[in-house]
Amino acid sequence: MPLSLQEVQRVAELARIGVSDAEAQTVLAQLNDIFELIARMQKVDTEGVEPMSHGQELKLRLREDIVTERDQRERFESVASNVEQGLYLVPKVIE
């Protein structure tokens, strides 16, 4: 479904974008080209095609799930202004 010039101008107005008539015509042509491409892509038969998470066959390099930093919880809590039951207490900012 192609857009009209009025629809493009309305969207520009809603987005608070000032566009001239010439710019609106250019955008209209570009958007209609995009919508035409989407329509053609939706007509492609994808039955039996396995979904892909990436356009290339990439393998993630995995690492061991090990702790690499030491526990400094007590140190961080000791310099906090107010801690209760392991939680940092902050002043109320919203009434």
Stockholm file with secondary structure:
# STOCKHOLM 1.0

chainA/1-95         MPLSLQEVQRVAELARIGVSDAEAQTVLAQLNDIFELIARMQKVDTEGVEPMSHGQELKLRLREDIVTERDQRERFESVASNVEQGLYLVPKVIE
#=GR chainA/1-95 SS CCCCHHHHHHHHHHTTCCCCHHHHHHHHHHHHHHHHHHHHHHTSCCTTCCCCSSSSCCCCCCCCCCCCSCCCHHHHHHTSSCEETTEECCCCCCC
#=GC SS_cons        CCCCHHHHHHHHHHTTCCCCHHHHHHHHHHHHHHHHHHHHHHTSCCTTCCCCSSSSCCCCCCCCCCCCSCCCHHHHHHTSSCEETTEECCCCCCC
//
